[in-house]
Amino acid sequence: MTYDKNKISDVIKKSHRRSESYGIEKERVKPKKILKGKQISNNIKNNRELLKIAAPFVKKLYEILTGSGFFVILTDKEGCILNIIGDKEILEAAKKMDMKIGAYMDEKSIGTNAMGTAISENMPIQISAKEHFINAYHKWTCSAAPIHNEEGEIIGTLNLTGKSYQVHPHTLGLVVAAVNSIENGLKNRIINNKLIEAYNYMNTMMDAISFGILAVSKDGIIKNLNKTACKMLKIKEEESINKNVNTILDNWNHILKRCYSREAYQDEDITIKIADKKERYSQSLYPIENEDGELIGIVITIKEIQRVYNLVNKYAGMNARYTFQDLIGKENEIKRIIQFSKTVALSPSTILIQGESGTGKEVLAQSIHNYSQRKNGPFVAINCGAIPKNLIESELFGYEEGTFTGAKRGGRPGKFELANGGTLFLDEIGEMPLDMQVNLLRVLQERCITRIGGNKYIPIDVRIIAATNKDLKKEIEKRTFRSDLYYRISVIPICIPPLRDRREDIKLLLEHFLKVKSSKLGKNIPEITEEIYAKIFSYNWPGNVRELENFVENLINLDGRTSFNIQNENKYDSYKIINESIQKTYVCSLNELERKAIEACIKEEKGNISKAAKILGISRNTLYMKMRKYNIKSKDN
């Protein structure tokens, strides 16, 4: 930019008028405003981003002009000098005029000059000799250009100052070129920061995911992977990046073929060899394409198959909710069963629970599971008597895709796979078909299964608890149950007594169910008549605990009345009073009612304890215990 000595441009004129209005004296030598001490360090700190980006360009500019008598100044958006660099002689001259770091070079501080006017007019400008407002600067020629951020806001200036006789339009061009480079550097840095931020977000998200993720180029080179993948595959990230995925996945060629053919690949079972041991995983593929639809890479997700099954079990309700605290009873036999079950819960051996329907076999099975070392694993139950014979095999062992019409895409795991690491509860095992008994026996012996239609052996780690209401030894005699399977599943047999042999527990169970069911139904515990109480305690409960539970729910729904028929038909039904006239006098406490019932039965059977116990529906030992409790004596005593 050149100027006629006798003619000052409109820009310079306006700047001179502003300088006069600011009260700048023409005889001034030094800037009005100069920062000191900590103010300087704080200002440099506030402009560290500009300093960092501009530093290499300032250095390069000085290298070009070394020995030329010019010095380079970088200011902030207000014209405060952030950096000054140049030949020693010229810097000494500038220093005498306080042109140093911290000095303000804006028009309010020093009048018309290239840096201040470039900020005021937001344009590159060259000011030489008398174009400066103050006389002391007439010896200089200055070329400055404002530096803008991404939003177009001024964040600083770059200036070249030399002796006035050195004025040349190329000097301003040099400054503008340097400023353009600085602004591009700022934009690139912002873009780079955004890319780094996005990369960090992506990596954090990937590492937060509970399954393994690998990003692989179409050439099989690993570009990225998350921490879960490293942990699952027992590899280190730094050793795996830019390595061929073939070293980890031996099915890479199959993966690539599927992606090129655009075949769906979601949650398919694969086997990966890790440290000389084969592990099963669920794998999905997500092709990466460029804008022309060409394959450039693949994202591979790998999930531990057991984690998938645990998730299925969680949302399918395949977990155990009962514990030993849910087993209500104070009869010695129940206490013995609970203590025995706690002991065997710690064993991996197979358990066979026997008992009538409704006695709580599954409650006991779940309690054993929750007390065992497998409590964090799945509890999968299957009723062998409720599944059609033609479906029970697929339910237990699963099937591969295409095994039969209607088979689920990708196949389906069976209950054994779903229960891996936990417990499989085979309820009503006495109903299992003979041909399935053979398959089950083989699984129990070999500890692995093969899906229907498949040929892969799948290892399983499952604790079996079986249950039945049948006498399996009689079923063996009838040839409906295999003796070898019986001995395999009855390593630890447990027999739950029927409720009629647990008379002491009826009261406890009644109170428990009244409380639980009333809370569930949102109703108050109803008043129960003496007549219904008498029937409750004299009834045999052939449906056992389940029947009592349903009876209580019926009772609460009908506010203390009941539509259940709890009248015994057997002449030896418990607590039945022979003498009707005596029965009318039994308006008393339950304990007193029990005592009188025992006395009446012993009297009726003329002291024969065995017959009296049969009438009462309890064992002889229980009867003797109750006689001691109520201080009742027979003729034999």
matplotlib code that plots the C-alpha trace (Angstrom):
import matplotlib.pyplot as plt

x = [0.0, 1.6, 0.6, 1.3, 3.1, 0.8, -2.4, -3.6, -6.2, -9.7, -8.8, -5.8, -7.9, -10.6, -8.0, -6.3, -9.7, -10.2, -6.7, -7.5, -10.8, -8.9, -6.6, -3.4, -0.6, 1.5, 4.6, 3.8, 6.6, 5.3, 1.9, -0.6, -1.4, 1.2, 0.5, 2.9, 3.9, 1.1, -1.2, 1.2, 1.3, -2.5, -3.0, -0.5, -2.4, -5.7, -4.2, -2.2, -4.2, -3.3, 0.3, 0.6, -0.8, 1.0, 4.4, 5.7, 4.5, 6.0, 9.3, 9.2, 8.5, 11.4, 13.7, 12.8, 13.5, 16.5, 19.1, 16.6, 16.0, 12.3, 10.7, 7.6, 4.8, 1.9, -0.9, -4.2, -7.6, -7.2, -3.7, -1.7, 1.7, 1.9, 5.2, 7.9, 10.8, 13.5, 17.1, 18.8, 19.5, 15.9, 14.4, 16.6, 15.1, 11.6, 12.2, 13.2, 9.7, 8.2, 7.1, 7.3, 5.2, 2.2, 2.2, -1.1, -0.8, -4.4, -5.4, -6.6, -3.1, -0.8, -2.9, -2.8, -0.6, -0.9, -1.9, -4.4, -6.0, -6.2, -8.3, -10.4, -11.1, -10.9, -8.6, -5.0, -3.2, 0.2, 1.1, 4.4, 6.2, 3.8, 0.8, 1.4, -0.4, 2.5, 5.7, 7.9, 6.6, 7.3, 10.5, 8.7, 6.8, 4.3, 2.2, -0.5, -3.4, -6.2, -6.3, -9.9, -11.3, -13.7, -16.6, -14.9, -14.1, -10.8, -8.6, -5.3, -3.0, 0.3, 2.6, 5.9, 7.7, 10.9, 12.5, 10.2, 12.5, 12.1, 8.4, 7.3, 3.9, 5.2, 5.7, 1.9, 1.4, 3.8, 1.9, -1.5, -0.1, 1.2, -2.2, -4.0, -1.8, -2.4, -6.2, -6.0, -4.0, -6.7, -9.4, -7.5, -6.8, -10.6, -11.4, -8.7, -10.0, -13.5, -12.1, -10.2, -13.3, -15.4, -12.8, -12.6, -16.4, -16.5, -13.7, -15.3, -18.7, -17.0, -15.2, -18.4, -20.1, -20.2, -19.4, -16.3, -16.1, -13.5, -13.2, -11.4, -10.5, -11.6, -8.0, -8.4, -6.3, -7.5, -8.1, -9.7, -11.0, -12.5, -11.3, -13.9, -12.7, -9.1, -10.3, -12.5, -9.8, -6.9, -5.0, -3.4, -4.7, -1.3, -0.1, -3.3, -3.8, -2.7, -2.3, -4.2, -7.4, -6.6, -4.4, -7.5, -10.5, -10.0, -13.3, -12.2, -12.6, -16.1, -16.9, -15.6, -17.5, -20.8, -20.2, -19.5, -22.6, -24.6, -25.9, -27.4, -25.1, -26.6, -26.0, -24.6, -22.8, -19.1, -16.2, -12.9, -9.7, -8.3, -5.1, -5.5, -9.1, -12.2, -14.8, -18.3, -19.4, -22.3, -21.0, -22.6, -21.2, -21.8, -20.3, -18.8, -19.3, -18.0, -20.3, -20.2, -21.5, -18.2, -17.1, -14.2, -14.4, -16.4, -17.4, -17.5, -19.2, -18.5, -20.7, -20.0, -22.7, -23.3, -23.9, -26.5, -28.2, -28.1, -29.8, -32.5, -33.0, -33.3, -36.1, -37.7, -38.0, -35.5, -34.1, -34.7, -36.5, -37.1, -34.7, -34.8, -36.5, -39.5, -39.9, -42.4, -42.4, -41.5, -42.0, -38.8, -38.9, -39.1, -36.2, -34.2, -34.9, -33.8, -30.6, -29.8, -30.6, -28.2, -25.4, -26.0, -26.5, -22.7, -22.2, -22.3, -24.1, -27.5, -30.5, -33.9, -36.7, -39.7, -43.1, -46.8, -48.0, -48.1, -45.6, -43.1, -40.6, -39.7, -39.4, -36.9, -35.0, -34.8, -33.7, -30.9, -29.8, -29.7, -27.7, -25.2, -22.1, -24.2, -26.6, -25.4, -26.0, -29.4, -32.1, -33.9, -37.0, -38.8, -41.9, -41.3, -44.9, -46.2, -44.3, -45.5, -43.2, -42.2, -41.0, -39.2, -36.0, -35.7, -36.7, -33.8, -31.1, -32.1, -31.9, -29.9, -31.3, -33.2, -33.6, -37.4, -40.1, -40.6, -37.2, -36.0, -33.4, -30.0, -31.3, -32.2, -30.5, -32.1, -32.6, -29.3, -27.4, -29.6, -28.8, -25.0, -23.2, -26.4, -29.1, -31.5, -34.7, -36.4, -39.8, -42.1, -39.2, -41.3, -43.3, -40.3, -40.6, -38.2, -36.3, -35.6, -34.4, -31.6, -30.6, -30.7, -28.6, -25.9, -25.8, -25.4, -22.5, -20.7, -21.5, -22.0, -25.0, -25.6, -28.4, -30.9, -29.7, -26.2, -22.9, -21.0, -20.5, -21.4, -19.8, -22.2, -21.7, -25.1, -26.3, -29.3, -32.2, -35.0, -38.4, -41.3, -44.6, -44.3, -42.6, -39.9, -39.0, -42.5, -42.2, -39.0, -40.9, -43.6, -40.7, -41.8, -38.6, -35.0, -33.2, -29.8, -31.3, -32.9, -29.6, -27.9, -30.4, -31.0, -27.4, -28.9, -32.6, -34.8, -38.4, -40.8, -43.7, -47.3, -49.1, -51.3, -48.1, -47.1, -50.1, -48.0, -47.1, -50.7, -51.1, -47.8, -48.6, -52.1, -50.8, -48.1, -50.5, -53.1, -50.4, -48.9, -52.2, -54.0, -51.1, -51.1, -54.8, -54.8, -57.3, -57.4, -57.0, -60.6, -62.2, -62.3, -65.1, -64.5, -66.3, -63.9, -60.9, -62.2, -62.4, -59.0, -57.3, -59.4, -58.9, -56.4, -55.2, -54.6, -53.3, -50.8, -49.3, -50.5, -54.1, -53.8, -52.4, -55.2, -57.7, -56.4, -56.6, -60.2, -60.9, -59.5, -61.3, -64.6, -63.9, -63.7, -66.1, -65.0, -66.3, -63.8, -65.2, -62.8, -64.8, -63.0, -64.8, -62.7, -64.0, -60.4, -60.0, -57.9, -59.5, -63.0, -64.9, -67.1, -69.5, -71.6, -72.7, -69.1, -68.2, -70.6, -68.5, -65.4, -65.7, -62.2, -58.6, -56.9, -54.5, -57.4, -59.3, -56.2, -55.8, -59.5, -59.3, -56.4, -58.1, -61.3, -59.5, -57.4, -60.6, -62.5, -59.7, -59.4, -55.8, -54.6, -52.0, -51.5, -55.2, -55.5, -52.6, -54.3, -57.5, -55.6, -53.5, -50.2, -47.3, -47.1, -44.0, -45.8, -48.7, -46.5, -44.8, -48.2, -49.3, -46.3, -47.0, -50.6, -49.7, -52.2, -51.8, -53.2, -54.3, -50.8, -49.1]
y = [0.0, 3.3, 6.8, 10.3, 12.4, 15.3, 13.3, 11.2, 8.5, 8.7, 5.9, 7.8, 11.0, 9.2, 7.6, 11.0, 12.5, 9.6, 10.1, 13.8, 12.9, 10.4, 13.2, 11.7, 14.3, 14.5, 14.8, 11.5, 9.0, 6.0, 4.2, 5.5, 2.0, -0.6, -3.8, -4.8, -7.9, -10.4, -8.5, -9.4, -13.2, -13.2, -11.7, -14.1, -17.0, -15.7, -15.6, -18.8, -20.4, -17.5, -17.5, -21.3, -21.2, -17.9, -18.8, -20.9, -18.2, -15.3, -17.3, -18.0, -14.4, -13.2, -15.8, -14.3, -10.7, -11.4, -8.6, -6.4, -4.0, -5.1, -6.5, -8.6, -7.8, -10.0, -8.3, -9.4, -8.1, -4.9, -4.2, -5.3, -6.7, -10.4, -11.1, -9.0, -10.4, -8.8, -7.7, -6.5, -3.0, -2.3, -3.9, -1.6, 1.4, 0.1, -0.6, 3.0, 3.9, 1.2, -0.9, -4.1, -7.0, -5.6, -2.2, -1.3, -0.2, 0.7, 4.2, 5.2, 4.5, 5.6, 7.2, 6.2, 3.3, 0.1, -2.2, 0.1, 1.3, -2.3, -3.2, -0.1, -0.5, -4.3, -4.3, -4.8, -1.5, 0.0, 3.3, 5.0, 8.1, 11.1, 9.0, 8.0, 10.5, 11.0, 12.5, 9.9, 7.2, 9.2, 7.3, 3.9, 2.1, -0.4, -3.1, -4.9, -7.1, -8.3, -12.0, -13.5, -16.6, -19.1, -16.7, -13.8, -11.9, -10.1, -11.9, -10.1, -8.5, -9.3, -6.4, -5.7, -2.5, -1.0, 2.2, 4.5, 4.5, 0.8, 1.1, -1.4, -2.7, -6.3, -5.9, -5.7, -8.6, -10.7, -9.9, -10.7, -14.1, -14.9, -13.9, -16.2, -19.0, -18.3, -18.2, -21.5, -22.9, -21.8, -23.4, -26.6, -26.6, -26.2, -29.0, -31.2, -30.5, -31.4, -34.6, -35.5, -34.7, -36.9, -39.6, -39.5, -39.6, -42.6, -44.4, -43.8, -45.1, -48.1, -48.9, -48.5, -51.2, -54.6, -56.5, -56.6, -54.2, -54.4, -51.9, -53.7, -52.5, -54.6, -55.8, -57.3, -54.6, -53.8, -50.1, -49.9, -52.1, -51.5, -52.6, -55.3, -56.9, -56.9, -58.5, -61.1, -62.1, -61.7, -59.3, -55.8, -52.8, -51.4, -54.8, -55.3, -52.0, -52.2, -56.0, -58.5, -59.7, -63.2, -63.5, -63.2, -64.4, -67.5, -66.9, -63.6, -64.9, -66.1, -62.6, -60.8, -63.0, -62.4, -58.6, -58.5, -60.6, -58.3, -61.3, -60.5, -61.5, -60.9, -62.7, -65.9, -68.4, -68.7, -70.5, -68.6, -70.3, -68.2, -69.4, -73.0, -73.1, -72.8, -70.3, -69.6, -66.2, -64.4, -62.4, -59.6, -57.7, -54.1, -53.2, -49.8, -48.3, -45.1, -42.7, -44.8, -47.9, -49.7, -51.8, -50.1, -51.8, -53.8, -53.3, -56.7, -57.1, -60.1, -61.0, -63.7, -66.2, -66.7, -63.0, -63.1, -66.0, -64.4, -61.3, -63.6, -65.3, -62.0, -60.7, -64.1, -64.5, -67.4, -66.6, -67.8, -65.5, -67.9, -68.5, -70.7, -67.9, -68.5, -72.0, -71.6, -74.3, -75.2, -79.0, -80.9, -82.6, -79.2, -77.9, -81.0, -80.6, -77.0, -77.7, -80.7, -78.7, -75.9, -78.5, -80.1, -76.7, -76.3, -79.6, -79.8, -83.2, -83.8, -83.6, -85.3, -83.7, -85.9, -84.9, -84.6, -81.8, -78.4, -79.3, -76.6, -78.6, -75.6, -73.3, -75.7, -76.0, -72.2, -71.9, -74.4, -72.5, -69.2, -70.7, -72.3, -70.9, -70.6, -68.0, -65.4, -67.7, -68.5, -70.7, -72.3, -74.4, -76.8, -78.8, -82.1, -83.0, -79.8, -79.9, -82.1, -85.1, -83.9, -80.6, -81.5, -82.4, -79.0, -77.3, -79.0, -79.0, -76.3, -76.5, -75.1, -72.9, -74.8, -77.9, -77.9, -75.8, -72.7, -72.9, -69.6, -67.8, -68.4, -71.4, -71.3, -72.3, -74.9, -74.8, -76.5, -73.7, -71.0, -72.6, -72.7, -71.6, -72.1, -74.6, -76.5, -77.5, -80.5, -80.5, -83.6, -85.6, -88.8, -87.6, -87.5, -89.8, -92.8, -91.8, -88.4, -90.1, -91.7, -88.3, -86.7, -89.5, -89.0, -85.3, -85.9, -88.3, -86.3, -82.7, -81.5, -81.2, -81.1, -79.0, -80.7, -80.5, -79.5, -81.3, -79.2, -80.3, -77.6, -77.9, -77.1, -76.4, -77.0, -78.2, -80.5, -80.5, -82.8, -83.1, -85.5, -86.4, -90.0, -93.0, -93.4, -96.9, -98.0, -96.3, -98.3, -101.5, -100.4, -99.7, -96.1, -94.7, -95.8, -97.2, -95.8, -92.3, -92.7, -93.5, -90.7, -88.0, -89.2, -88.8, -86.6, -87.4, -85.1, -85.9, -83.1, -84.3, -83.5, -80.7, -83.3, -84.5, -81.0, -80.0, -77.6, -75.6, -75.0, -72.1, -70.5, -70.9, -69.5, -66.4, -65.9, -66.2, -64.0, -61.2, -61.7, -62.1, -59.2, -56.9, -58.2, -57.6, -54.3, -55.5, -55.9, -59.3, -60.5, -61.8, -65.6, -67.5, -70.3, -72.6, -71.9, -72.2, -75.6, -76.7, -75.3, -77.3, -80.5, -80.6, -82.9, -80.4, -82.9, -80.0, -79.2, -75.7, -74.6, -75.5, -73.6, -70.6, -70.5, -71.0, -68.0, -65.8, -66.9, -66.1, -62.6, -61.9, -62.9, -60.9, -63.9, -66.2, -68.9, -70.8, -73.6, -77.0, -78.0, -80.9, -84.2, -87.3, -90.0, -91.2, -91.0, -87.4, -85.4, -83.6, -85.1, -85.3, -88.4, -87.1, -84.3, -83.1, -82.9, -81.0, -78.2, -77.4, -76.6, -72.8, -72.2, -71.3, -73.2, -74.9, -75.9, -77.2, -79.3, -80.7, -81.7, -83.3, -85.4, -86.5, -87.3, -89.5, -91.3, -92.0, -93.1, -95.6, -96.7, -95.6, -97.1, -94.5, -95.8, -95.7, -92.2, -90.9, -92.2, -90.4, -87.2, -87.6, -87.3, -89.7, -91.6, -89.6, -86.3, -87.5, -88.4, -85.0, -83.3, -85.5, -84.4, -80.8, -81.0, -83.4, -86.0, -89.6, -92.8, -95.9, -97.4, -94.6]
z = [0.0, -1.1, -0.2, -1.7, 0.9, 0.2, 0.3, 3.2, 2.6, 4.0, 6.4, 7.8, 8.1, 10.1, 12.3, 12.9, 13.9, 16.3, 17.8, 18.4, 20.1, 22.3, 23.5, 22.1, 22.1, 18.9, 21.1, 23.0, 22.7, 24.7, 24.8, 27.3, 28.6, 29.6, 31.6, 34.4, 36.3, 36.8, 34.4, 31.6, 32.5, 32.8, 29.4, 27.8, 29.5, 28.1, 24.6, 24.8, 21.9, 19.6, 20.7, 20.2, 16.6, 15.6, 17.0, 14.1, 11.5, 13.5, 13.7, 10.0, 9.1, 11.2, 9.6, 6.2, 7.4, 9.6, 9.2, 7.2, 10.1, 10.6, 13.7, 14.1, 16.6, 17.6, 19.6, 21.1, 19.9, 21.9, 20.5, 23.6, 22.5, 23.2, 21.4, 19.7, 17.8, 15.6, 15.1, 18.3, 17.1, 16.0, 19.2, 21.3, 19.5, 20.0, 23.7, 24.3, 23.1, 25.4, 22.4, 24.5, 25.7, 27.7, 25.8, 24.1, 20.5, 19.9, 18.8, 22.3, 23.6, 20.9, 18.1, 14.4, 13.8, 11.6, 14.5, 16.2, 12.9, 11.5, 14.6, 14.3, 10.6, 10.6, 7.5, 6.6, 6.4, 5.9, 7.7, 7.1, 8.3, 8.8, 8.4, 12.1, 14.5, 16.9, 15.7, 17.4, 15.0, 11.8, 11.5, 11.2, 8.5, 9.8, 8.0, 10.0, 9.4, 11.8, 12.8, 12.9, 14.6, 13.0, 13.7, 12.0, 15.2, 15.6, 18.1, 17.4, 14.8, 13.1, 12.4, 10.6, 11.6, 10.1, 9.2, 7.2, 4.2, 3.9, 3.0, 0.3, -0.6, -0.6, 3.2, 3.7, 1.4, 3.4, 6.6, 5.0, 3.8, 7.3, 8.8, 6.4, 7.5, 11.1, 10.6, 8.7, 11.5, 14.0, 11.8, 11.5, 15.3, 16.0, 13.5, 15.0, 18.5, 17.5, 15.9, 19.1, 21.1, 18.9, 19.0, 22.8, 23.0, 20.6, 22.5, 25.9, 24.5, 23.0, 26.3, 28.2, 26.1, 27.7, 24.5, 22.3, 19.3, 16.5, 13.6, 10.7, 7.2, 4.2, 4.0, 7.5, 9.3, 12.9, 13.1, 16.5, 19.3, 22.7, 26.1, 26.4, 23.2, 24.6, 27.8, 26.1, 23.5, 26.0, 23.8, 24.2, 22.3, 21.4, 20.1, 18.0, 16.2, 12.6, 12.9, 10.7, 12.3, 11.1, 14.2, 16.4, 14.3, 12.2, 10.4, 8.8, 5.2, 6.0, 7.5, 4.5, 2.1, 4.0, 4.0, 0.2, -0.5, 1.8, 3.8, 7.2, 10.0, 13.4, 16.7, 15.1, 17.3, 16.6, 18.4, 18.9, 20.1, 22.9, 24.7, 23.4, 24.6, 22.5, 23.7, 22.3, 21.4, 19.6, 16.6, 14.5, 11.5, 10.3, 6.9, 6.5, 3.0, 1.3, -0.5, -3.6, -1.7, -1.8, 1.2, 3.0, 6.4, 8.9, 12.5, 14.3, 17.7, 19.9, 22.9, 25.5, 24.8, 28.5, 28.9, 26.2, 27.8, 31.2, 29.7, 28.1, 31.4, 33.2, 31.1, 30.6, 34.4, 34.4, 37.9, 41.4, 43.8, 46.7, 49.6, 52.6, 54.5, 52.3, 53.6, 56.4, 59.1, 62.6, 62.4, 63.1, 59.7, 57.8, 59.9, 59.2, 55.4, 55.4, 57.3, 55.1, 51.9, 53.0, 53.4, 50.0, 48.3, 48.4, 46.5, 42.6, 42.8, 41.3, 43.7, 43.4, 45.3, 45.9, 47.3, 46.5, 44.2, 46.0, 48.7, 47.5, 45.5, 43.3, 46.3, 47.8, 44.5, 44.1, 47.8, 47.2, 44.1, 45.9, 48.7, 46.4, 44.7, 41.5, 43.0, 40.5, 37.6, 35.9, 37.4, 34.5, 35.1, 32.7, 33.4, 31.7, 31.9, 30.4, 27.1, 24.2, 23.7, 20.2, 21.5, 24.8, 23.0, 21.3, 24.5, 26.4, 23.7, 21.2, 17.5, 14.5, 11.8, 9.1, 11.2, 10.6, 9.1, 11.3, 12.9, 14.2, 12.0, 13.5, 15.6, 19.2, 22.4, 24.6, 28.4, 29.0, 27.3, 29.0, 32.3, 31.7, 34.9, 36.9, 37.8, 35.6, 37.4, 35.8, 37.3, 37.0, 35.6, 36.0, 33.0, 30.7, 27.7, 27.7, 24.5, 26.1, 29.3, 27.2, 25.8, 29.3, 30.7, 28.0, 28.8, 32.5, 31.8, 29.1, 30.3, 26.7, 24.4, 20.6, 19.2, 17.0, 13.5, 14.6, 14.8, 17.3, 20.9, 23.3, 26.7, 29.6, 33.3, 34.8, 38.3, 37.9, 40.4, 39.5, 41.1, 40.9, 42.7, 41.5, 43.2, 40.6, 41.9, 41.0, 37.7, 37.1, 37.9, 35.3, 32.9, 32.4, 34.0, 33.5, 36.5, 35.3, 35.0, 38.5, 40.1, 38.2, 39.4, 42.9, 44.1, 46.9, 47.5, 49.5, 50.4, 51.4, 53.7, 52.8, 54.7, 56.6, 58.3, 59.2, 61.4, 63.4, 60.3, 59.2, 61.6, 60.6, 56.9, 57.4, 59.2, 56.5, 53.6, 55.2, 55.5, 52.1, 50.1, 51.9, 51.0, 47.4, 47.1, 48.9, 51.5, 55.3, 56.9, 57.3, 60.5, 60.3, 62.1, 64.6, 62.2, 59.3, 61.7, 62.8, 59.2, 58.4, 61.1, 60.6, 56.8, 55.1, 52.5, 49.7, 47.5, 50.3, 50.6, 47.2, 48.1, 51.4, 49.6, 47.1, 49.9, 51.7, 48.6, 48.1, 51.8, 51.5, 48.3, 50.0, 53.2, 55.5, 53.7, 51.3, 48.3, 48.9, 50.1, 52.8, 54.3, 54.7, 53.5, 55.1, 58.5, 59.8, 58.7, 61.2, 64.0, 63.2, 66.5, 66.8, 69.4, 68.0, 71.5, 72.6, 69.4, 70.3, 73.4, 71.3, 71.4, 72.8, 71.8, 69.0, 71.4, 73.6, 70.6, 69.6, 73.1, 73.3, 69.8, 70.8, 74.0, 72.2, 69.6, 72.2, 74.2, 71.1, 70.2, 73.8, 74.2, 70.9, 69.9, 66.4, 65.6, 67.3, 65.2, 62.0, 62.8, 63.5, 60.3, 62.0, 62.9, 66.2, 67.1, 66.5, 68.6, 71.5, 71.2, 71.4, 74.3, 76.3, 75.3, 76.7, 79.5, 78.0, 79.1, 77.5, 79.3, 78.6, 80.5]

ax = plt.figure().add_subplot(projection="3d")
ax.plot(x, y, z, "-o")
ax.set_aspect("equal")
plt.show()
